[in-house]
Amino acid sequence: QEYEKKLNNNFNFKLNIKKNNKSNQEEDKTEIKSLEYILKNHINWLNPGCSNFGAWGSRTAQGELYTGRNLDWTTDTGLNNQKLITIYHPSNGYSHATIGFAGLVGAITGISQQGLTVHEANLESNLDTFYGFPWTLRLRFMMEHANNLEEASTLWLPETSNNTCGFNHAIGSSSERSGDPMFMVLETDAGHTATFYDMDDRELNADNGNPRPDALYRTNHGYDPQTIAHYMWNNTGADTDSNERYALFPPIFDSFELGTYDISSAVYTASVLGPKGDDYYKCGGIGTYSDANNVISSAFAPQVNAGILYAAWENGSGDNWIPASCTTYVKVDLSEWW
């Protein structure tokens, strides 16, 4: 409420659609109809999804961390022609890499020289504001300045910067002490952050929660009471879809014997969670992806001054469009880039 009050007192973001004469009004109506036609007929609108996850400790050979992230969004926009892995070398921070597109200076996912990975998944909330730190820049800020989860948590405090809208953000760190969690989820909306580690009671005791030790995962719903209270997808098809994708995680992690989960396992996990049609475990081939919306799929093996990332993007267009999770994952050894 305090942030909203400041926003309302200092900014006026009302859209003025009044015109001085009839000709201007008619011209505006024509433009609006044209825009509506484009939006309805030339863009494949599916529910924005996304997912992220981390696995560490008893699940991996040496207790190391592996993480992953899917961007499930509007498909076939032409952005796949502008795909980029960008390496940043800030003068006052740590080097880091982002997976995205040309023109995107923030991070939708990435990995840092200090072994930090950042992730997000949409969490539709009715609490939002312009009075805060834009989240794509904020994720880069985490990679630039944090060495571990404790430092990332401190940098995320409301006293430092406010959330602007609802997201299931996640941060992984390869620099944690043995036995400590290496991945945390931040359920956020304006003025509120709920931090989760593995086996949190809020998730464990929820009817739709199914956590695992030394693993943590999110799709597009939350488990903190305030998150749930302000969640705009309660009792909707989008919420059902989110819960169905969340339910894919536990059997995937259960299928790997303890101590065997590795980077190839993380790529597998990311590829399964990337929507590709009715069967998450099968790529049906060109012409079968009308219900798919996986734009980027990625996995990380973070390590200080080293690390590996795998990235895949959507490919093709029209009837030849293929979701990222059914294309080739590009491997990048980051030890030579920091």
Buried (B, 14 or more C-beta within 10 A) or exposed (E): EEBBEEBEEEEEEEEEEEEEEEEEEEEEEEEEEEEEEEEEEEEBEBBBBBBBBBBBBEBBEEBBBBBBBBBBBEBBBEBBEEBBBBBBEEEEBBBBBBBBBEEBEBBBBBBBBBBBBBBBBBBBBEBBBBBBBBBBEBBBBBBBBBBBBEBBBEBBEEEEBBBBBBBBBBBBBBBBEEEBBBBBBBBBBBBBBBBBBBBBEBBEEBEEBBBBEBBBBBBBBBBBEBBBEBBEBEEEEBBEBBBEBBEBBBEBBEEBEEEEBBBEBBBBBBBBBBBBBEEBEEBEEEEBBEEBBBBBBBBBBBBBEBBBBBBBBBBBBEEEBBBBBBBEBBEBEBEEBB
